[in-house]
């Protein structure tokens, strides 16, 4: 299966890991686009559409973020906390993909709203298997939130609002 028009934003300062993750994503059918931010600050600029990222045609909002927690200056946890405070972006699926850290790091990431926590694998083959599962679920099965405009439930008919449309059990 080919996954197109599903922008992924990968936030990782480790150039080798970013390269191998991109390669694994390509091998499992993710064609375009995968954007890379090397720092949390760069990711914020991308998500806000600031500076070089102003053109949303070239830099669309992602349907998925892959986030390393080990970033220079501002940590991945700080970026996650910022993201969850942003009205348009706070529902974006965030998959933490990082090296093991302090024991409380996993709990803190979930408290801040990550959707999944994965440990960076030691081999490319394991990374490939991980990306296959991740892509199949998050891009193939999952229905992502609409980040550009909020979706609202359709208004209920007046009769239902007044209780006239309730179902009663039949004997």
Secondary structure, DSSP 8 states (H G I E B T S, - for coil): --EEEEEEEEE-S-HHHHHHHHHHHHHTTEEEEEEEESSHHHHHHHHHT-GGG--TTTS---SEEEE-S--SSS-HHHHHHHHHHSTTTTTS-EEEEE----TTHHHHHHHTT-SEEEE--SSHHHHHHHHHHHHIIIIII-----SSS--------HHHHTTTT------
